[in-house]
Structure formats: structure tokens, C-alpha cells
């Protein structure tokens, strides 16, 4: 006699086994690549300064320094170069507006020219900057190059800038472009010693080369361009320091050498060195945090099981610093061919996965790491319907709609409106309006015929563009 009960149980067991096996077949595990630079850039390039002086700063009203900060931001927009200010004393609302626009960042300038180091002074500067910067700064600049207190800094200070730099006539072939063992190069600084990151020299000081190192404007410009080219070729990290308000007497001639009119040549040279390469759009805090994050990330794996996807990361803290201070996401990429059976068009952003982007070959994730745990599983949120993933390196394109008197962007951006009197020097620009929301259109208010106008735009990946509004377009 056939025992149907036993057969039913057997079929159930076999079916369950097949079910488990089918689940196993649908499980995909693929290793991510950890990108050496944010957004898989070719290099990290930044122009930095000490102190932000607003246009109404009284001591600067009678010379070019009145325009130092607005001109630097104008050039950064135009040439798509990240900028950064080390600051210790907020001098008005303009600095807050500058930071809100996103073209530049901020961290601590410790005034050691006149003050001995104290934790309380540093903490007061950090607290004040945190309000404007919307996160705690993690880097410092040493007033007058006094770095003797670097060992006393709190552990959440991850990096810094000293006054040392490579001079154009030093016959040094760069190289302090180090950005990890596989990125850039260093011939004479041991960056395994964390204190050399905390008091890192600049790759160059454009203005100082002209003021005191015998460089002509052409020499200094060419040196910047060549140093940037070398940094890009070696996938390193380049930082050029210049006070935007530089204004000193040149020893050889006894004449005042104004820095503001020279800034254009610095930014132009940096841009020419970058050329068609992609550079990370990070400020100095973010660049240093990214270095720590990529050093500390050991492995990252994509796990997909049916409709559930996770990123499994393993981390370790490799330096004696406070890794909880790291707020900059790390960029991971995975080849599309390795996940053919995964519908990546359903991937969504979340609190920990701040962006999902693509190029023709790869999918890129920017994720926030938690170094408090050694192994972590980060869930990838899935959308209900497919949507096109944004492309990496999509710099906004701007055009003028003459009929509606609007500037139209190819993607959502924040807008800044600059103007300059027609007969004034090119650096005499002022900022007359800002739009902080990400929008596709910017409506031009009534424009004065005595001025030339420029609209700067920056997207959520900090890629910027600029368009000039010619006289013929004004109403």
C-alpha cells in the first residue's frame, strides 16, 4: 500500500531544499574597488588661504584687497577649482554666505603669531566655525608657521598646513603630492608619521615665489601648471597656498606687490595643469578625511540576495586619531559586468549611502563609514521603479534665455550673481545675489547697463560653471 503521507512529507522536504538552493543561486557577492580619490577622481587639487575678509572690511577699502574674497570665489567658480579658508575670527555674514554656496570650505587658523597654544582657544574657534560650516572642522593652519604645538592638538584634528612649501627654484621635483601609498609621491617626508599630515607643507606658494624667490609672473605660473600636471599624472594631492589679501613690498623694487590682480594667473595655471582630467571637488577637511577613510577601509563587498542588497565593509583604525571625526564619504565602485543580474537602477540613496552614480563601465557609491565597528552591513535602499542613475562628472552647462531673462542650467544648481563696473579692473567684482536652493533656472533681476554681470553655478557634486551676461542681453 502506498503511504501518501510519507510521500507528501518527502516532497515537502525536497521542495524546501530546492527552494533553499534557488535562493543560494540568486545570492551574488562581488568585491568593490576602493577609489583612491573621491568620486574616482584623477587627483585632489585645492587652493587654500588664511582668513576671509568681506568686501566691507574697513582697512581694505582703499585698495585691491577689498575684492580679495569675491574675486577668489569668482575664479574658483570659473575654473572649477575647490578653495578653502583657514579662519579664526568671523568678520561678518559674507563668510556664512560663502560657505553655504559650497564652492569652498573652512577650518581652523590658529593665531600662533601672537597667542600661545591653548585648547580653550582652539575649541572656541572650532565651535564658532562649526555653526557656519555645519560640521566640525578637522584641520588646522599654523599662524606664522609655528608648528611646535602640533603634538598638543586634540585627536579630532586630523590634518594641517604648515608654512613650508616647495619653492619654484628649489630644484625639488615635487614631490610631496603623497595621498596614500598608491597615490602621489613623497621623496623626503615620511607620511607614515601622522604628525607630518598634521603639519603638511604646501606643494607651492604662488605669490611667495614672485615676492621673494625671484620668479617672474610667467615663471610662477608655469611652475604651478607643471606641478599640477605631475600631481595628476601620479594621482596625488596638490595644495597651493596664497593669502587672497596678499599685499607686500617687493624687496628688489621697493614697490608694493598686490596679490589680488595676480590671483587670476594662479587659478588659470591650476586649471591648465588639470586640463581634461577630473579632480576631487573636496575642501581641505574633506580631502584629509578621505585619506584617513580609504586607509582605514580594508574590504567592501556587495551582497545581493533576491530583492535585498547590502554593502559589507571591514575597517580598522590605522592611526592614533579620532576616526569618529570623519564625515566625508568614501567612494566605492563596481563593474557593471560583474552585476549583470542585479537591477542597479533600483538602487537609492539613504543616510549612509549619500550618492549612487555611474559612468559607462562602473556604478559608484559614496558611503559614510562607521569606524566604531570593525565589520558593518549597510543596507542599500531599493526604489519601487527604475530611474536613471546620475552620471559622474556632469559639469553643469549654462545658457541664457533672452526672452524670459533667465539663466538655464542643464542640471539643478545653486546660483551666485557677480557684477563689475565696465571701466573697472577685472578683479573688481562684487557679489549681488545668491540662490541656495538647487534649481534649473535663475531669473535675472533688472541689470544696470554700467555693469558686466556673471552667473556662477554649482551642483550637488560641487562641479561649477560660469556664464557672462553681455551688454547686449541687458534690459
C-alpha positions, 0 to 999 in steps of 0.5 A, a space after each residue: 500500500 502506498 503511504 501518501 503521507 510519507 510521500 507528501 512529507 518527502 516532497 515537502 522536504 525536497 521542495 524546501 531544499 530546492 527552494 533553499 538552493 534557488 535562493 543560494 543561486 540568486 545570492 551574488 557577492 562581488 568585491 568593490 574597488 576602493 577609489 583612491 580619490 573621491 568620486 574616482 577622481 584623477 587627483 585632489 587639487 585645492 587652493 587654500 588661504 588664511 582668513 576671509 575678509 568681506 568686501 566691507 572690511 574697513 582697512 581694505 577699502 582703499 585698495 585691491 584687497 577689498 575684492 580679495 574674497 569675491 574675486 577668489 570665489 569668482 575664479 574658483 567658480 570659473 575654473 572649477 577649482 575647490 578653495 578653502 579658508 583657514 579662519 579664526 575670527 568671523 568678520 561678518 555674514 559674507 563668510 556664512 554666505 560663502 560657505 553655504 554656496 559650497 564652492 569652498 570650505 573652512 577650518 581652523 587658523 590658529 593665531 600662533 603669531 601672537 597667542 600661545 597654544 591653548 585648547 580653550 582657544 582652539 575649541 572656541 574657534 572650532 565651535 564658532 566655525 562649526 555653526 557656519 560650516 555645519 560640521 566640525 572642522 578637522 584641520 588646522 593652519 599654523 599662524 606664522 608657521 609655528 608648528 611646535 604645538 602640533 603634538 598638543 592638538 586634540 585627536 579630532 584634528 586630523 590634518 594641517 598646513 604648515 608654512 613650508 612649501 616647495 619653492 619654484 627654484 628649489 630644484 625639488 621635483 615635487 614631490 610631496 603630492 603623497 595621498 596614500 601609498 598608491 597615490 602621489 609621491 613623497 621623496 623626503 617626508 615620511 607620511 607614515 608619521 601622522 604628525 607630518 599630515 598634521 603639519 603638511 607643507 604646501 606643494 607651492 606658494 604662488 605669490 611667495 615665489 614672485 615676492 621673494 624667490 625671484 620668479 617672474 609672473 610667467 615663471 610662477 605660473 608655469 611652475 604651478 601648471 607643471 606641478 599640477 600636471 605631475 600631481 595628476 599624472 601620479 594621482 596625488 594631492 596638490 595644495 597651493 597656498 596664497 593669502 587672497 589679501 596678499 599685499 607686500 613690498 617687493 624687496 628688489 623694487 621697493 614697490 608694493 606687490 598686490 596679490 589680488 590682480 595676480 590671483 587670476 594667473 594662479 587659478 588659470 595655471 591650476 586649471 591648465 595643469 588639470 586640463 581634461 582630467 577630473 579632480 576631487 571637488 573636496 575642501 581641505 577637511 574633506 580631502 584629509 578625511 578621505 585619506 584617513 577613510 580609504 586607509 582605514 577601509 580594508 574590504 567592501 563587498 556587495 551582497 545581493 540576495 533576491 530583492 535585498 542588497 547590502 554593502 559589507 565593509 571591514 575597517 580598522 583604525 590605522 592611526 592614533 586619531 579620532 576616526 569618529 571625526 570623519 564625515 566625508 564619504 568614501 567612494 566605492 565602485 563596481 563593474 557593471 559586468 560583474 552585476 549583470 543580474 542585479 537591477 542597479 537602477 533600483 538602487 537609492 540613496 539613504 543616510 549612509 549611502 549619500 550618492 549612487 552614480 555611474 559612468 559607462 563601465 562602473 556604478 559608484 557609491 559614496 558611503 559614510 563609514 562607521 569606524 566604531 565597528 570593525 565589520 558593518 552591513 549597510 543596507 542599500 535602499 531599493 526604489 519601487 521603479 527604475 530611474 536613471 542613475 546620475 552620471 559622474 562628472 556632469 559639469 553643469 552647462 549654462 545658457 541664457 534665455 533672452 526672452 524670459 531673462 533667465 539663466 538655464 542650467 542643464 542640471 539643478 544648481 545653486 546660483 551666485 550673481 557677480 557684477 563689475 563696473 565696465 571701466 573697472 579692473 577685472 578683479 573688481 567684482 562684487 557679489 549681488 545675489 545668491 540662490 541656495 536652493 538647487 534649481 534649473 533656472 535663475 531669473 535675472 533681476 533688472 541689470 544696470 547697463 554700467 555693469 558686466 554681470 556673471 552667473 556662477 553655478 554649482 551642483 550637488 557634486 560641487 562641479 561649477 560653471 560660469 556664464 557672462 551676461 553681455 551688454 547686449 542681453 541687458 534690459 
